[in-house]
Amino acid sequence: MLSSEDHEILNRVGPGTVMGNLLRRYWTPALLSAELPNPDDPPVRVRLLGEDLVAFRDTDGGVGLVAGNCPHRGASMYFGRNEECGLRCIYHGWKFDVDGNCTDMPSEPRPSAERIKIPAYPTHESGGIVWTYMGPRETMTAFRDFGTDSLPEEHIVARKWHTECNFVQSIEGDLDSVHVSWLHYWKGMDELPDDGSGKPAPSSRAVSMRNRLLDRAPRIEVQEEWYGFRHAGLRNSPNGTSAGVSAYVIPYCTITGNLPIQAWVVPIDDESCWRYNIAAKEPTPDQPRRGSFAELPKYPYRDRGGELPSGVRRRLYTKENDYLIDREVQRTTTFTGIEDFVSQDLMVTESMGPIYDRTREHLGTIDRAIIALRETLINAAKRLDEGGEAPATGDLDYGSIHGAASILEPGEDWRTLTGASPARD
C-alpha cells in the first residue's frame, strides 16, 4: 500500500503539483484532430491536467490551444469568433492567434495589443491527435514519435473514451495481466481452439485468451527499461510457457500483448481522464483482422455504445445505469453480466470511486506491474521536484517499443521477444 504522502503525489495533477509538474514535461494528447475538422470551425472546450482551455483550428489549418478566458475581462473564449487566422473574444473584440499573440484590439491603440498575450500551449498533430506541451518553454523537447508521424492520416485510427476516475486507476487496469482470466470470462472460452499459433510467431487472440483461462495464476515479472518498464504474465499451457508481455511508457502509454493498439490515459483533472486508442487503420468488414474477438466461438460481447464522427466514443454503459448489468446473463453466460467488453474495464476502475484510497489496499504477487507503475511515476516526480530531469523525453526510438504474446521455447527468456509497434502494424 502507499503512504499518505505518496498517495497525494500520485493523484494530484493540477498546476504546481509534484505529479502535475512531471506530466507537463511530456507531449500530451489534448483532443482528437477530428474534433477540429475544418479551418475556422467553432472552437472546442478542452480540460486538461486541471486547466480549462479552448482549442481552435485557424484559417491556415494550424491548431491553437489557449487559456479558457480572455486576458482582458475574463470572458470565455469558447464563445469567441474563429475568423481570419485568430480567435476573437466577443466581449470587446480582442483577437488572438494560435501562439497567443494579440493581433487586434479594435478599441485600443495598436501598441497596447502588442503587449498583450493570452496563455497558449504549442501543439503538434500526429496519429489523428492534437498533442500539446504544457511545461516550461525552456524544457520543451522534440515531439515523441511513436511511429505515427511518418504515416498518412488515412492509415491511422484514433478514438477516445471519457472515464470517471483518476488516470492512474485506468492505467493500472491496462497493466493487470490477471483480470482477463476473470473479468472478461465468458462461457465458451474453454472451447477456444488451439490454432497452433505462438511458436515462433505471435499467439493469436484465441490462443492468448484460452491460455488465460487455463492458468489463472500467472507469474508476473517486471523488467525496467529506459522508457519505463516491460512486464510479463507467464502461464502454463499445453504447448509450453505462454508469455503475454506489455510495455509501459512514462507517463501515459501502455502497449499490451498482441493487441495492435497504443493506449494513452490522460488526466482531465484529479478525478477523470480520457482514454485514447491509437492504431494502424482497422481492416474493412470483408477483411477482418486475424484472430479478432468477434470471430471467437460463442463470443457474447457487443459494442452498442456508438461513435461520434469525431472519434469520441459514446458511453451507453455508465455508472448511472449500473453498466446495464444483466444478472441472468451473469449467472449463465458471462462473468460480469455486462454486455460490452470495454465497459467491463470501465466499470471496475470507476466503481473504485474517483480516487481510490490506496493506503487501504492489500496487494499480492500478481500486482508487481501495478507497484512498478506507481514507483515509476512517484520516483520520477520526486526527482524532478528535487532538481533532476524527467526520464524518456529525449530524441529516442519510441517507435520500437512493443508488447508481445508468444509460447516460449524451452529456456527462452520473455525479454527477448520482439514485436511491431502498433502504429506500424
N, C-alpha and C positions, 0 to 999 in steps of 0.2 A: 504494500500500500504506500501511497505518497504521504509525505509530511504536509502539514497545512501550508507551509511556505511554498513548497514545490507545486502543490495543487493550485495555489493562487497564480504562480508564474505561468503554469501550463495553459490556463484558461482565459487569461485577460489579454486581449489583442488590440485594444484601443491605442491612440497616440500616446507616446510616452511610457507605455508599459514595457516590461522587460521582454516579454514574448512579442509584443507588437513591434518593438524596435527591430527584432530579428526578422520577422516576416517581411518587413518593409525593405530588407536588403535583397529581396528576390523579385524577379518579374512575376507578376501575379495575374491570373485571369480576372478581368473586370466584367466582361459581358461577352455574349456571342456576337460575332460580326453581323449575323443575320438580324440581330435586334436593331441595327442601324443600316438597313438595306441600301438606302439611296442618299446621295448628297442632298443637303437641305431638308431632309425629313425631320419630323418633330424630335426634340431631344428626349432622352430616356433617363429616368432616375436610376442611380446606382448607389447602393450602400455597401461599403467595403471596408473591412477592418475597423468597424465602428464609425466610419466617416460617411456623411451624406454628400454625394457628388451628383453631377449631371454630365452625361455623355452626349455628344452630338457629332454628326458627320458633316463637314463643311462642303462648300460648293466644289472644291477641288478633290473631295474624297477623303481628306485627312480626318482623323478622329481626335476630338478634344475631350478631355476628362477634367472638369473644373469643379471648384467648390460649389455647393448647392445654393449658396446665397450671394447675391450681388454685393461687392465691397462698398457700395455707396450707402444704401439704407437697409440692406438685408433682404430684399425681395427675392423670392425663389426664382432661380434661373431656369427651372423646369418649364415655367410658363413663358420663357423668352421666345423671341422670333429667330429662327435659324435661317439666315439670309446673307448672301454676298460675302462668303468666307468669314462668318462670325456669328456669335450668339448674342442677340441684343436684348437687354433687360427691358421689359415692357413698362416699368415704373417711370424711368426718366430717359430711356433710350441709350444708355451706356452699352457699348458693344465690345466683345472680347473675341480674340482669335483662339486657335487651338492651343497656342502656347501661353495663353492667359494675358496677352498684351491688350490693353485698352486701345482700340483703333478708332473709336468715335465717341465723343462726349458732346452731343449737339448743343447743350445748354451752357457749356463752359468753354473757356479759351482752349485752343489746341495744346499749349504747353501743359495744361492740367492733365489731359488724357495721357500724355507721355510718361507721367509719374505714377500712374495707377496700373496695377495688375490684379487679376483675380487668381488665387491659388490654383495651379494647374499641374497635372502629372503627365509625364511623357507616355506615349503609347506606341505599341508595335503590334501589327496584325500578323498572325500566323496560325495555321491549322483551324481556321474558322472562328478564332477567338481574338478579341481585343485584349492585349496584355498591357499592364502598366507597372511602372516602377515608382513606389511611394516613399522611398528612402531619401536620404540626403543626396543632392545632385553630385557632390564631390565623390561619393562612393558608388555611383551608378556604374554597373558593369554592362558588357555587351549582352544582348538577349541570349538566354539559354535555349539553344535549338535542340529539341528532342527528335528531330527528323522531319519537322513539318515545313520549315522554311523553303526547302527545295521542292516541295510537292505543290502542284497547282491546286487551286481551291476545290475543283470538282473531284479531286481524288481523296478528299478528307471529309469525314462527317464528325460534327461536334454537337453535343447536346448537354443540357444541364437540368438538374432537379433541385427544387428547394427542399431543404431539410431543417427541421426544427430541433437542432441540438448543437452543442459545441463541436467545432470542426475536428478535434482530436477523437471524440467518440465515434465519429463517422469513419475516420481513417482506421481506427482500431478494428472496426468490422471488416475492412478490406484485408487486414493483416492476420485475421483469425483463421488459421488453417483447419480448425476442428469443427466450426459451426456448420459447415456444409453437410457433414455427416448427420446432423440432427435437424437444424432449422429448415433446410431445403429438401429433406427426405420426402419422397412420395412412394406410394405403393406401386411397385414396378421397377424401382431402382435395382432390386436384387435380380431382375430379369435382363438387365442390360447386357448386351453381347460382348464377348471378348473378341474384338476385331483384329487382334494381333498387333495393334499399334503400340508404340512406346519403346521398341528395340529395333534399330537405334534411333528411329525417327520419333518425334514428339508423340505423346499419347493423345488419342482423340478425346473429346469431351466425354463420350460414353465410357471409355475405359477409366478416365480420371474419376468420374462420378461413381462408377462401380467399385473402384478401389477404396474410395472414401467411405463407402458403406461396409465393405468387408473388414476394414480396420478403422475403428472409431477412436483409437487411442494412439495417434501418431507420435513419433519422436520429433520434437522441434529443435532445430539447430539454427544458430544465427551467426552470420559472418559479417564483420564490419567492413565497409567499403568507403572509398573516398567520397561518395555521394550520399552516404547514409548506411544502409546495410541490405544484405540479401538474407532471406531465411527460407528454410525448407521444412516441409511436413513429410516425414519419411514413414511409409506404411508398408506392412507386409502384404504381398499379393501372390496369387498363384504363379506368376511369372517372375517373381523376384521383388526387390525393394522398389516401391513406387515413390518417386520424388516429385512433389509439387513445390516449385521454387518461385518466390515473389521478391520483387525489389521495392525498396522504399527510398525515395529521393527527397531529401530535405528541401522545403518543409511541407509540401502539399501532395506529392505524386506517389502513386503505387502502380506497379505493373505486375499483374497477378497470373501466375501459372501459364496455361496455354490460352488464356483469353487475349485476343489481339487488341487490347484497349489500354490506353493510359487513363487512369482515374485521378482527377485533381479535386481536392476538397478544400474550398476556400472560405474563410470566415466572412460572413456578413457582419457579424458582431460577436460578442461573447457567447450568445445563446442560439445562433442559427448560422447556416452555411449553405453554399451552393456546391453540389456535386457535378463536376464536368466529366464527360467521357469524350476522348479523342481517339479516333481510329482511322485506318485506311478505309476507303469507300466501301460500303457494305455491298454484298452481291445482290443481283437482281432476283426477283422471285423465281425465275426459271433456272437460276444458277446459285442455289443456296450454298452457304459456307459449309465445308465438310465437317460433319460432327456437330452441327448446330443442335441446341437443346430441343427445338421443336421436332426434330427427326427421331428423338429417342422414344423407345416403346412406352406406351401409356403415360407420356408426358402430360401432366394435368394442368400446367400453368398457362394463364392467358394474360396478355398485356392489354388492358382495356382503358388505360389512362389517357392515351391520345397525345398528340404533339401539336404545338402551335407552329405556324410557318417559320418562326424564328429559331426553332430548335429547342425551345423551352418545353419541358415535359409537364403536362397537366397531371396533377395528383388526384386520382379518383379514390385511392385508398389512403385515408388520413386518420390521425388520432381522434378526430371529432366523430368519425363513423366507425371507430374500432377496427379500421382497416378492412371492413366488410368481412370480418371473420365468420365462417360458417362452421358451427360446432359439429354438425353431422359429417361434413367433409373432413374435419379434423379427426373424427373417430374412424373414418373408413378409407380415406384416400391420401391425405397429406398430413404431415406432422403438425402444421400450423393451422390449417383451415383457411389460409389466406391465399386467394387465387393468383395474385401477381408475385412473381419471383423476387423482383427488386423491392417491392413493398414489404416483403418479409424482413429484409435487412433494415429498411427504414423503420419498421415497427419496433424492432428490438433496441435500436440506438435512440429513437425518440422516446420510447417508453421509460428509459432511464431518467428522464427529465432533461431540461435544457442543459444543465451542468450536473452530472452525477458526482456525488461526493466520493472521490477516490480514496479518501482516508479511511473509508469503511470497507474496502474490498478485501477479499481473501484470494489472492492469485495462486495459480498452480503451475505445474511444469509445462502445460500447454500454452501458457501466456508469455513465453520468453520473447516473442516478437513484440507483444504489447509493451512489455517492460523496456525493450530496446528502443521502441518508438519514443516513449516518454523520456528516457535518458538522453537520446539524441537531441530532442528539441530543448529540453531543460538545460542540458550542459552547454549547448551552442548559445542559447540565450544568455546564460550566465557569463560565458566567456566574452561575448560581445559587450555585455554590460560592464565588464571589468577592463575593457580596452582592447580586447582581442579582435580577430577577424571572423566574419561569418563564413562557414565552410561551403565548398562547392558552388562558388559564384564566378569562377574564372572561365577562361576560354578552354573548355574541356569537351570531351566527346560524350555528350549526353545522349546522343542518338544510339549509342552502343549498349545502353542499359536495357536489360530484358529480364523476363521471367522464363520459366521452363516447366515442362511436365514430361517425365520420361520414366521408363523402367531402367534401373541401374544395372549395369553388368557387374558380376562378382568383383568386389574390390574397387569399383568405380566410385569416385568422390562426386557428390552432387554439385560441388563448387565448380567443377569443370564443364558442367552442362552449358551449352550455347543455345541462343535463341535470337530471333529477329526483333528489332524494335517494333512495337505496334504500329507506329506511323509509317513503317517501311514494308509491312506485310504485303 
